[in-house]
Amino acid sequence: MRHLKAFHVFHVAAALESYSKAADKLCITHGAVSKQIKTLEAHLAVSLFYRDGRNVKLTPAGKLLSGYTEQAFNALEAGVQHVTQVTHKHLEVSCEPTLTMRWLMPRLSYFYQDNIDADVRLSTAGGPVILGSNGLSLAIRRDDFPLLHDYQQTPLVEEWVGPVFSPEYWQQVQNDAGKIKLLHSQTRPQAWDNWLQGNAVSCLKVQRLKVQSEQTFAHFYFCLQAVVDNLGAAIGSYPLVMDDLERGNLVAPFGFKRSGYNYILLSQDDVLLKQGNTLLAKDSESDTLQRNFINWLQLNLAMCVPSQ
């Protein structure tokens, strides 16, 4: 394509709405940015920017073009990341923060035992995700948000939730529900109310109406750690508390019930093929790591349900 450099300079300047900031980001002079923009404007026979005081703004033609350059350069960046990933044979996986720290990280060494040369690189995030961005191949999520893209959705495990206490704290409050301090997280603010609907025990329903002692944490993993540290009780998601339950760090005297949500794996449709109940990566050698990780993930998370 002619004037590819000029298109890239325009793309950066359009995003920043500043020739000076674009020059700094591209490590070139302000004059070089201006020259590339003028070259592109002459090539297209349109004005792409106009002056607004000391700043520059996109013209209608500039706004139209910026939409296409954003798509083009984002696609190019994703392609470069994918080529890099294939070449270096590593896997980029996004996972919800609490699931990463309380379930995935403690088990990743077992995956490496059977995949000695594996290189799985984790990033933490929740909610909507753009696969392909920064080489991201897979995302593990709780399906409590609308998907913005038509990704392949693979169920991993149905979520069960219930109140959890440290053993010491439960001994203090088990005979007086009015003493229970309810712990919340900003990411799951309705967890207690949702659990108390339906078949929750009546003493805690009454307590929820009269409660004066509550505390909210920014993240769910802070909330669960506060429970371990005897600061109160929280609604725990079973995969996130099962290790502490097994070690005796937590107790769940009221058991668990289905939350109505699932933990799922998101992948791009063109990455996976399905053969029976098994997911297979299309590329043989380059995607072997991905196939192995997916199968390991499915096998291990499927067992994370409470005994009935």
C-alpha positions as CSV (number, residue, x, y, z in Angstrom):
1,M,0.0,0.0,0.0
2,R,1.3,3.5,-0.9
3,H,2.0,5.9,2.0
4,L,1.7,3.2,4.7
5,K,3.9,5.2,7.0
6,A,1.7,8.2,6.5
7,F,-1.4,6.1,7.4
8,H,0.3,5.0,10.6
9,V,1.3,8.5,11.6
10,F,-2.3,9.6,10.9
11,H,-3.6,6.7,13.0
12,V,-1.5,7.7,16.0
13,A,-2.3,11.4,15.6
14,A,-6.0,10.7,15.3
15,A,-6.1,8.7,18.5
16,L,-4.2,11.3,20.4
17,E,-5.7,14.4,18.6
18,S,-2.3,16.0,18.9
19,Y,0.7,16.2,16.5
20,S,3.0,16.8,19.5
21,K,1.9,13.8,21.4
22,A,2.0,11.7,18.2
23,A,5.6,12.9,17.6
24,D,6.6,11.9,21.1
25,K,5.0,8.5,20.8
26,L,6.5,7.8,17.4
27,C,9.9,9.3,18.4
28,I,9.9,11.7,15.5
29,T,9.7,15.5,15.2
30,H,6.5,17.5,15.1
31,G,7.4,18.6,11.6
32,A,7.7,15.0,10.5
33,V,4.2,14.3,11.7
34,S,2.9,17.3,9.9
35,K,4.7,16.4,6.7
36,Q,3.2,12.8,6.7
37,I,-0.3,14.2,7.4
38,K,0.0,16.6,4.5
39,T,1.3,13.8,2.2
40,L,-1.7,11.7,3.1
41,E,-4.1,14.6,2.6
42,A,-2.6,15.3,-0.8
43,H,-2.9,11.6,-1.7
44,L,-6.6,11.5,-0.7
45,A,-7.5,15.1,-1.8
46,V,-9.2,15.8,1.5
47,S,-8.5,17.6,4.8
48,L,-8.1,15.2,7.7
49,F,-7.5,17.7,10.6
50,Y,-8.4,21.3,11.4
51,R,-7.0,23.6,14.0
52,D,-8.9,24.2,17.3
53,G,-6.7,26.6,19.3
54,R,-3.5,24.8,20.0
55,N,-5.1,21.4,19.4
56,V,-6.1,19.6,16.3
57,K,-9.5,17.9,15.6
58,L,-10.5,15.4,13.0
59,T,-12.6,16.6,10.1
60,P,-15.6,14.4,9.1
61,A,-13.3,12.7,6.5
62,G,-10.7,12.3,9.2
63,K,-13.2,10.6,11.5
64,L,-14.3,8.3,8.8
65,L,-10.7,7.3,7.9
66,S,-9.7,6.9,11.5
67,G,-12.3,4.2,12.0
68,Y,-10.7,2.2,9.2
69,T,-7.1,2.7,10.3
70,E,-8.0,1.7,13.8
71,Q,-9.4,-1.6,12.5
72,A,-6.4,-2.1,10.1
73,F,-3.7,-1.4,12.7
74,N,-5.5,-3.4,15.4
75,A,-5.7,-6.3,13.1
76,L,-2.1,-6.0,12.2
77,E,-1.1,-5.8,15.8
78,A,-3.1,-8.9,16.6
79,G,-1.4,-10.7,13.7
80,V,2.0,-9.8,14.9
81,Q,1.2,-11.0,18.4
82,H,-0.2,-14.3,17.0
83,V,3.0,-14.8,14.9
84,T,5.1,-14.1,18.0
85,Q,3.0,-16.5,20.0
86,V,3.4,-19.3,17.5
87,T,7.1,-18.7,17.1
88,H,7.8,-18.7,20.8
89,K,5.2,-21.3,21.6
90,H,3.6,-19.6,24.6
91,L,0.0,-19.2,25.6
92,E,-1.6,-15.9,26.8
93,V,-4.5,-16.5,29.1
94,S,-6.8,-14.0,30.8
95,C,-8.5,-15.2,34.0
96,E,-10.6,-13.6,36.7
97,P,-8.3,-12.3,39.5
98,T,-9.7,-14.4,42.4
99,L,-9.9,-17.6,40.4
100,T,-6.3,-17.0,39.3
101,M,-4.9,-16.5,42.7
102,R,-7.0,-19.0,44.7
103,W,-7.4,-21.8,42.1
104,L,-5.4,-21.6,39.0
105,M,-2.0,-20.5,40.3
106,P,-1.8,-23.1,43.0
107,R,-2.5,-25.8,40.4
108,L,-0.4,-24.6,37.4
109,S,2.7,-26.5,38.6
110,Y,0.7,-29.8,38.0
111,F,0.1,-28.7,34.4
112,Y,3.8,-28.1,33.9
113,Q,4.7,-31.5,35.3
114,D,3.1,-33.1,32.2
115,N,4.0,-30.2,29.9
116,I,7.6,-29.6,30.7
117,D,8.3,-27.0,28.0
118,A,5.0,-25.2,28.4
119,D,4.9,-21.4,28.8
120,V,1.5,-20.2,30.0
121,R,1.4,-16.5,30.7
122,L,-1.5,-15.3,32.9
123,S,-3.1,-11.9,33.1
124,T,-5.9,-11.0,35.5
125,A,-9.1,-9.3,34.4
126,G,-12.9,-9.9,34.7
127,G,-15.9,-9.1,32.5
128,P,-15.7,-8.3,28.8
129,V,-12.5,-9.2,26.9
130,I,-11.1,-8.8,23.4
131,L,-9.4,-12.0,22.3
132,G,-6.4,-11.4,20.0
133,S,-5.5,-8.2,21.7
134,N,-1.9,-8.3,22.9
135,G,-1.7,-12.0,21.7
136,L,-4.5,-13.0,24.1
137,S,-5.8,-16.5,23.1
138,L,-8.1,-17.6,25.9
139,A,-10.2,-16.1,28.7
140,I,-11.6,-17.8,31.7
141,R,-14.7,-16.0,33.0
142,R,-17.8,-16.3,35.2
143,D,-20.7,-15.8,32.7
144,D,-22.4,-13.0,34.6
145,F,-22.0,-10.3,31.9
146,P,-23.2,-9.9,28.3
147,L,-20.6,-11.1,25.7
148,L,-19.8,-8.3,23.2
149,H,-18.2,-10.8,20.7
150,D,-19.3,-14.0,19.2
151,Y,-16.7,-16.2,20.9
152,Q,-16.7,-19.9,21.4
153,Q,-18.0,-20.6,24.9
154,T,-17.0,-23.7,26.6
155,P,-18.6,-24.5,30.0
156,L,-16.0,-25.4,32.6
157,V,-18.0,-25.9,35.8
158,E,-21.3,-24.8,37.3
159,E,-20.8,-22.4,40.2
160,W,-22.0,-23.2,43.7
161,V,-22.0,-20.6,46.5
162,G,-22.5,-20.4,50.2
163,P,-21.5,-18.6,53.4
164,V,-18.0,-19.3,54.6
165,F,-16.5,-18.6,58.0
166,S,-13.1,-19.2,59.7
167,P,-13.5,-22.0,62.3
168,E,-12.7,-19.5,65.1
169,Y,-15.2,-16.9,63.9
170,W,-18.0,-19.5,63.4
171,Q,-17.5,-20.6,67.1
172,Q,-18.1,-17.0,68.2
173,V,-21.3,-16.4,66.1
174,Q,-22.9,-19.8,65.6
175,N,-25.4,-19.3,68.5
176,D,-26.1,-15.6,67.8
177,A,-26.7,-14.7,64.1
178,G,-26.9,-11.0,65.2
179,K,-23.1,-11.1,65.8
180,I,-22.3,-12.0,62.2
181,K,-20.5,-9.3,60.2
182,L,-21.4,-9.6,56.6
183,L,-18.5,-9.1,54.2
184,H,-19.1,-7.9,50.6
185,S,-17.1,-7.1,47.5
186,Q,-17.7,-4.3,45.0
187,T,-17.5,-6.9,42.2
188,R,-20.3,-9.1,43.7
189,P,-22.4,-6.6,45.8
190,Q,-25.6,-8.7,45.7
191,A,-24.0,-12.0,46.7
192,W,-25.5,-12.2,50.2
193,D,-29.0,-11.1,49.0
194,N,-29.0,-13.6,46.2
195,W,-27.9,-16.4,48.5
196,L,-30.6,-15.5,51.1
197,Q,-33.4,-15.9,48.5
198,G,-35.0,-19.3,48.2
199,N,-33.9,-21.9,50.7
200,A,-31.5,-20.0,52.9
201,V,-31.8,-20.5,56.6
202,S,-34.3,-18.3,58.4
203,C,-32.0,-17.0,61.1
204,L,-29.7,-15.4,58.6
205,K,-32.7,-13.9,56.7
206,V,-33.7,-12.2,59.9
207,Q,-30.1,-11.1,60.5
208,R,-29.8,-9.6,57.0
209,L,-32.8,-7.3,57.7
210,K,-31.4,-6.1,61.0
211,V,-27.7,-6.1,60.3
212,Q,-25.6,-3.2,61.3
213,S,-22.2,-4.7,60.9
214,E,-21.1,-4.9,57.3
215,Q,-17.9,-4.2,55.3
216,T,-17.2,-3.9,51.6
217,F,-13.9,-4.6,49.9
218,A,-12.9,-3.5,46.4
219,H,-12.1,-7.0,45.2
220,F,-13.5,-10.5,45.9
221,Y,-10.1,-11.9,46.9
222,F,-9.7,-9.3,49.6
223,C,-13.2,-10.3,50.9
224,L,-12.3,-14.0,51.1
225,Q,-8.9,-13.2,52.7
226,A,-10.8,-11.2,55.3
227,V,-12.9,-14.2,56.1
228,V,-9.7,-16.3,56.6
229,D,-8.5,-13.6,59.0
230,N,-11.6,-13.8,61.2
231,L,-13.1,-10.5,60.1
232,G,-16.5,-11.8,59.2
233,A,-18.4,-14.1,56.8
234,A,-18.8,-13.9,53.1
235,I,-20.5,-15.7,50.3
236,G,-17.8,-18.0,48.8
237,S,-17.7,-19.5,45.3
238,Y,-16.8,-23.1,45.7
239,P,-13.8,-23.3,43.4
240,L,-12.4,-20.3,45.2
241,V,-12.7,-21.6,48.7
242,M,-12.3,-25.4,48.3
243,D,-8.7,-25.4,49.1
244,D,-9.2,-23.5,52.4
245,L,-12.1,-25.8,53.2
246,E,-9.9,-28.8,52.8
247,R,-7.1,-27.3,54.9
248,G,-9.6,-26.4,57.7
249,N,-9.0,-22.7,57.2
250,L,-12.7,-22.2,56.4
251,V,-16.0,-23.9,57.2
252,A,-19.3,-23.8,55.3
253,P,-21.9,-24.7,57.9
254,F,-24.9,-23.9,55.6
255,G,-23.5,-25.7,52.6
256,F,-23.6,-24.5,49.0
257,K,-26.3,-24.0,46.3
258,R,-26.2,-23.3,42.6
259,S,-25.7,-19.6,41.8
260,G,-27.1,-19.8,38.3
261,Y,-23.8,-18.9,36.8
262,N,-21.0,-20.9,35.3
263,Y,-17.3,-20.6,34.8
264,I,-16.6,-20.7,31.1
265,L,-13.7,-20.6,28.6
266,L,-13.8,-18.0,25.8
267,S,-11.9,-18.7,22.6
268,Q,-12.1,-17.5,19.0
269,D,-14.1,-19.7,16.7
270,D,-11.3,-20.0,14.2
271,V,-9.0,-21.4,16.8
272,L,-10.8,-24.5,17.8
273,L,-12.5,-27.5,16.3
274,K,-14.8,-29.8,18.1
275,Q,-14.6,-33.5,17.8
276,G,-17.3,-35.2,20.0
277,N,-16.8,-33.7,23.5
278,T,-13.1,-32.8,22.9
279,L,-11.8,-29.4,21.7
280,L,-9.0,-29.6,19.2
281,A,-6.7,-26.8,18.0
282,K,-6.6,-26.5,14.3
283,D,-2.8,-26.0,14.0
284,S,-1.0,-29.2,15.0
285,E,2.4,-28.2,16.5
286,S,1.9,-24.5,17.3
287,D,-1.4,-25.1,19.1
288,T,-0.5,-28.3,21.0
289,L,0.1,-26.2,24.1
290,Q,-3.3,-24.6,23.8
291,R,-5.1,-27.9,23.3
292,N,-3.3,-29.4,26.3
293,F,-4.1,-26.5,28.5
294,I,-7.8,-26.5,27.5
295,N,-8.2,-30.2,28.2
296,W,-6.4,-29.9,31.5
297,L,-8.5,-27.0,32.5
298,Q,-11.8,-28.8,31.6
299,L,-10.8,-31.9,33.5
300,N,-9.7,-30.1,36.7
301,L,-12.4,-27.5,37.0
302,A,-15.2,-30.1,36.3
303,M,-14.3,-31.7,39.6
304,C,-14.8,-28.4,41.6
305,V,-18.3,-29.0,42.9
306,P,-19.3,-29.6,46.5
307,S,-20.2,-33.2,47.6
308,Q,-23.9,-33.6,48.2
